[in-house]
Amino acid sequence: MIHRDDRTSMRVLIAGGGVAALETALALHDLARERVDLTLVAPDEHFVLRPMLVAQPFAKGRASTVPLLRVAAETDARLLHHAVASVDTAEHHLLTTDGERLPYDALVLALGARPATVYRRSLTFSAACDPTDYNDLLRDLEEGHCDRLTFVVPPGATWSLPLYELALMTAKQVRGMGIESLEIHFVTPEEHPLDLFGLAAAADVRRLLGRAGIHLHTGVRARQRQDGALLLEPTDQVLDRTRVVALPELKGPGLPGLPSDEHGFVPVDDFGRVRGVDGVYAAGDMTARPVKQGGLAAQQADAIAEMLAHEAGADIEPTPYRPVLRGTLLTGAEDHHLRDTEHGVGVATSELMWWPPGKVAGAYLAPYLAGEVGERLMDLPPHRASRPIDLPLPGMEAHRV
């Protein structure tokens, strides 16, 4: 329970400038209005839709950017440019790296995760890297300086979908240039490609990789030898003389003042409350939840916003976090939309499966980035006016989430 003076608005600090932070601000402004006093705390000036960074080297799209000052103005929030150092949970203060102490009644942490490079002499593609670095690799491929290219999903916490996109778009580009001699491999510890979306979706991704001429290795872990070659365990297959493109392993922030697991991730309950700490919530990649994905981070943020709105006195019954995994796979040609379903079957189709469309299916963030709420959304209850709707497929009925 959050303790505060009932005669004043609840002071809510939202720390972070990514998907979970913006989703929380937009949702809480809609649900609680004047019952909350919002402050955004972020070191950056802009929100960047990082899932679209993967498309930039191929001129297939750009990462949208939104000034955080605009988000703050439209959610009646203050914006403070600070980086977070620690949390004083006893005194309910957020401490910044430049020595500021910011008081709160409720604190929402959405600080993301830290990328860690796993393989030497590899191109590690992450939200923190410059996507134009990939242009140098594409130029080497075009000039024939590489005979083998291997995409590697490392063991540990990560989100593999962007690497599948890179592999598919790279294969399309080099084949389009008439380069047939390049051998492309994809290595992943997943038993099936993108199997979090279900077996039908995994089979669809497997077909896409096969048509692109990509050699798929599933259920294996790549260990790099001293000579740079990749040893695939437990098969003992060796991929040598290869350029490596890998995802980073993600580490939690390990924020002083908060509990965390051995990897620095923060444990939370189904309403985003940090376990054992009063008034502190966390969402997104910094939490100990196993899947690190923007759409799921937005759903976690929605659960937090509903709980805080309820605590602030809004007439709303909080809904616990119940993940629905949605994802758009960019291929360089026709996009494929993936969604998990009950019983682990999943759905994959080139048709849209939710509205408004976007790389991050955030209930509030997606329509905010789209700039309008489509007519399909207008019949929803007022405080759910921007919830995404799963669209009907042949033999399926539409359902709201």
N, C-alpha and C positions, 0 to 999 in steps of 0.2 A: 504494500500500500504506500502511495506517495503522500508524504506529509507536507502540508503547505497552509498558508493563510487563506481560508475560504472566501475572504472578501476580495481577493486579487486574482488575476489570471494566472494560470499555471505557467511558470517559466520553463520553457523547453529549449534545450540546446541540441542542435543537430550537427554533429561533427563529421565532415566529409563533403565531397563535391561530386560524387558519382551517382550511379543509378539509385541505390538504396537511400541515399541522403535526399535526392530530389523527390523520389516517390514519397518518402515520409513527409516532407514539407508540403507537397501538393495535397496529399491525402488528409493530413491533419488540418490544414487550412480549410479544406472542404467540410470536414466532419465536425470540427470544434469551433472554428471562427474566432470570435472575441474571447472565448474561454481559455485560449492559450496565447502566450506571449512568446513568439518564435524568434530564435536567433540561429543563423547558419554560420558555422565556423569551418573555414576551408582555406588552405594555403594558396589555391589557384584562383584565377579570375574567371575561368570558363569551365563549364561542363562539356566533356567530349564524349560522343557516342562511340566508345572504343571498339565495339564489335564490328564496326564498318572499316576500321583501319586495314583489315586484311584485304579489302578490295582496291585500295588506293594504288598499289604497284601495277595493277592491271587496268587502271582507268575504268573500273566498273562501279565507281561510287566513291563518295567521300564521307568522312566522319563528321556528322553534324556537331556544331558547337553552339552553345547557348551561354550568354553572359550570366554568371551567378547573380549579379546585381539585378538583372531583369527578373530572375526567379524570386529573389528576395522581395522585390517590389510587388510582384503579383501574388505573393503569399503573405503580405503584410509582415515580413520578417526583417530583422536587422542582418547585415552581412559583416562578419569580422574575418579579416585575412590573418589566420594564425595556423600553425601546425601544432598538433596535440603532442604533449610530452607525457602526461600521466593523469590519473584521476584520484582525487582525494575523496573517497567514498564516505568517510566519516563526517566531513564538513560540507559535502555536496558541492565540490568545486572541480572544474576542469582546469588543468594546468597546461599552459602552452609553452612552446620551446623558447619564447622570448620573455618568459616570466610572468605572464598575465594569469590571474586567477579569476575564472568565470563562474559565478554561482548558478546553480540550476535547481529546479524542483524535479525535473526529469531530464535525463541525458540519453540521447540516441547516438550511438557510435556506428558509423558506416565508413570505416577507414580503409577497407580493402585489405589485400594481402601483399606480401613482399615477394617478388619473383626472384628465384635463385637459379643460376645457370648450372646445368647438370653435366653437359658434355663440352670438353675442350675443343677449341678451334671449330666451333659450330656457330651457325647463325641462330641465336635464340630469339624467337618471335614472341613478344609479349606486349601488353598494353603500355609498358614503359619504354619500348624501343622505338626507334625512328623507322617507320615503314618504308622510307625511301632507301634504307640499307638493302632491302630486298631487290631493288632495281639493279644493284651491282651483280647480284647472283644471276638475275635474268640475263644481264648482258654477257656474263661468262658462259651461260648456257647457249646463248645465240651465237657466240664466237667459237663454240666447240671446245672450250677449256675444261669440260667436265663430261665424263662418260657415265657416271653413276651418281644418283641423288637419292638420299634417304631421309624421309621424314620420320621423326621419332617422338612418340608420346612417352615421357619418362614415368617411372613409378612414382607414387605419392600423389599428393593433392594437386589437381590441375583441372582444366576443362578442355577436352580434346577437339571439339567441333571446329575451332578456327584452323587447326592444322589440316583437317580434312579439306577445308576450303582452299587453303594454300596449295595442297597437293593437286587437287582437281583443276584449279585455275592455272597452275604452273604447267600441268600436263597439256591442257588445252592450248596454252600459248605456244609451247615449244613444238607441239605437233602441227599447229597452224603455221609455224615457220618452216615446216618440212624437215624437222629434226626427228628422225625415227630411231637413231642409234642410242639416244639417252635412255639408260635403264633407271626406272623410278621405283623405289620401294617405300612402303609405309609399315612402320613397326609400332605395335601397341600392346600393352598388357591386357587390354579389353578382350574378353572371349569372343565378342562379335563387334564389328565397327559401330560405334555410337549405340551400343546395346542398352543404354539407359532409356532410350526412346522406345524400346520394345523390339521383339524379334522381326516383325514385318518391316519396321523402319531400318533395322540393321541389314536385312536382306536387300533392301533398296540401295543402301549406301554401298554394300558389297558389289552390286551390279554396276553402279556408277564407277567405282574404282576399276573394275574389270574392263569396262568399255574404254576407260582412259588409258589402259595399258599399265596400270600401277600394280606392282606385286605386293600383295597384302600379307603381313605376318601378324597373326593375332595370338593372344595368350602368351606372349614372350616379353622379356625385359631385356633391353639393350644395355650391355656393359661395355665401356670403351677401354680397349687395350692401350698399352703404352705407345704403340705405333699408330694409334688413331683409328684402327679398325674397330668395328662393332661386333661384339660377340653376343649372339642371341641365345638367351637362356630360357628354358632348359634344352633347347634343340641343339646347341653348340654350332649352329650355322654362323659363318663369318661373312660380314660384308666389309670388304677392304677397298681401298682407293675410292672412297666415296665422300662427297660433300654431304654435310649433315645440317638439316634444318630441324630444330627441336623446340618444343615448348619448355618453359621453365617449370620447375617444381615450385609450388606456392607455399609460403610460410606465413604464419600469423604474425600480427604486430607485436605480440608479447607485451602488452601495454602495462607499465607499472601501476599497481593499485587494483588490478583486476585479476580474477582467476584465469588460467589458461592451461591448455594441455601441453604435452611435450613439444609440440610444433608451434606453439605460440597462439593457437586459435582459442577463441573465447566460447565457453559453453553457455548455451541459452535454452530456454524452454519454448513451448509452442506459441507463446506470445512475445517472444524476443527478449524476455527478461533475462539479464545475466544472472546465472545461478548464484545464490547466496549474497547478492548485493542489492540494496534498496535503491530504487529509482533509476537504475541504469539498464539500458536496452542496447542490443547490438543486432545488426543485420548485414547480410552480404558475405563477401569472401572472408572477412575477419572472423566469422563464427566457426564453431567446430562442426557445422553441418558438412557432410562429405562432398556435395556437389556444388561447385563454384560457377554460378551462371547468373547473368543479369536478370532474366525473367523471374527466377526463383528469389533473387535478392529483392525484387520489387514486391513479390508476394509476402516475403518476410516483413518488409516495411509496412505493408497494408495491415498486417496483424498487429504490429506495434502501434500504428496510428489509431486503429480502432480501440485498442486498450487504453491509450492515452486520452482519446476523446471521451471514453467512458469515465475514466478517472477525473477528467475535467468537468464532468456534469452533463455531457451530451447524451441525448436519449438514443443510445445505440448499444446493442449487445455485442461484445467483442467476439470475433470469429478466430479460432486458432489457425495457425499456419498448416495448411494441407496442400502440399506442393502439386502443381500441374506443370509438367515439363513441356515447353514449346520451344521450337528452334527453327530458324530458317538457314538452310545450307546453301551458300553461294557456290555455284559450280563454274561460273564464267559463261554459262549459257542459260538454261532454264533453272530457276531456283527451285529447291525442294523444301517443302514445309513438313516438319516432323512434330508429332505430338504423342506423348505416352497415353495409354488407355488402361483400363482395368485388365488384370490378368497378364500384364506384360506383353501384350501383342503389339501395340503401337500402331501409328498411322503415318504413312509417307505419301505425299502427293504434290504435284505441281500447282494444285489449286489452293487458294487461300483458305486457311482453317481458322483464323481469328480476325477480329476487327477491333480497332484499326490495325492494319498490317505494320510490321516493323521488326527489326532485329531483336528488340527488347519488348516483350508483350507486357509492359507495365500498365496496371489499371488506370493510373493517372498520367504517368509519364508518356506513354505511347500517344494518346490523343493530344497531349500538350506539345509534343514534338511535331505531330502531324499538323497542328495549328487549328484543328477543328474536330468536333465530335460528329461522326457520321450519322446519318439518319437511322441506321440500325440500332444506335444506342439511345435514342431519344425516349423510348418507352420504359427505361429503367427507373427505379425509385430515385428521388433527388440526390440522396447521399451516395448513390452508386452510379451516378450519371456517366462516369467515364470508365466503368469496368469493361474489360475486353469481353467480347462474346465469341465463343467458338461457333464457327459457321457450319451449316449442315453439309455433309458429304453424302454421296449416294447411299441410301440405306441407313442413314444416321439422322437423328434429329438434332437441331441446334440446342446447346445448353449454355446457360450463363454461369460464370464463376465469380 
